[in-house]
Amino acid sequence: MNIRPLSDRVLIKINEAKEEKTAGGLLLSPKAVTGEPLMGEVAACGNGKHAANGELIPMSVKVGDKVMMSKNAGQTIKVDGEEYTLAFESEIMAIVD
């Protein structure tokens, strides 16, 4: 399946985070752990957003950029068995060099 985000949406492949253990030995999934933002790589992005005057505002990110975003940003989707996050460009906090 091929996904091409529209407008100012971005498809991000989130880096796998390690499971963490509580002091009592319980395993916490990476999504349950709070504090650190998610890191990932842009897999696809739309063309950009249109301003009120009709002018196209290009995307700030491009395919291959490493980005940081909040854990609760976007929607998690599965494409060919792999998990991705589909989010608006404005939900991305930073490009990581």
N, C-alpha and C positions, 0 to 999 in steps of 0.2 A: 504494500500500500504506500502511496506517495502522499505526503501532506504538504500543502503550500499555504502558510498562514496569510490571512488577508489584512489589509490596512496596517495598523501599527502593532500587530501581534507577533510574538516570537515563540518558536518551538525550541525548548531547552532540554538537553540531555543532562540530568542531574548526576553529579559524581556520587558514586556509592560511598556512603559514610559507614563507619564501623559501628556495630552494636555496642552499647555501653551497659555496664553492670551497676546496679545499686549496691549500697553497702551490705544489703541482705542477700545479694546474689541474683536478684531478678534481672533478666535481660530486657533492655529498653530498645525499641526500634528507633532508627535514626530520626523518624518523624515525631517521635514522642519527646525527644530531648530538646529542651528549649535553650535559648541563648545564642548559639552560633547560626549565622545565616547559611543558606544553601549555596554551594558552588556548582557551576555547570558550564556546559559549552553550547553555544548557539548552533543548532542543527539546521534551522531554516528561519527566515523572517519575511514579513510582508514588505510592500513597497514604501510604506510611510503613511502618514496621516494627512488629510486635507484640511487646510486652514479655512476659516470662514469666507475668505475671498476666493477660495477654490484652488489656491496654490498648494502644491504637494510639498510637505515637509518631510525630507528624507530621514531614514532611520539612522540612529547614532551607533547601532550595533550592526555587525555583519556576521555571516556564517564563519564559524571557527573562533569567534571571540570567547574568552573565558569571562563569565559574569558571576556576580553575587546578587542573591535575592532573598527576600524574606521567606520563611518556611510556609507561610500560609498564602503566598501569592500564586495566582494562576490556578489552572485546573490540571490535575494529573490525568494523562491519557495513556493508553497502550497502543503502540504501533508495531506490528509484526512481533509481538511478544515482549517488546522493550518499553519501559516506562519513560515518558517525557512529561514536561510541564509546558502547557500552552498559556502564555501570559501576555499582558500588554507591555509594551516597551517601558512605560512609566513605572511598572512594578519592579524593574531591574534597578538595583541600588548602585552598582558600579561595574565597570569593566576592569578586570584584573590583568595586569601585565606580568 
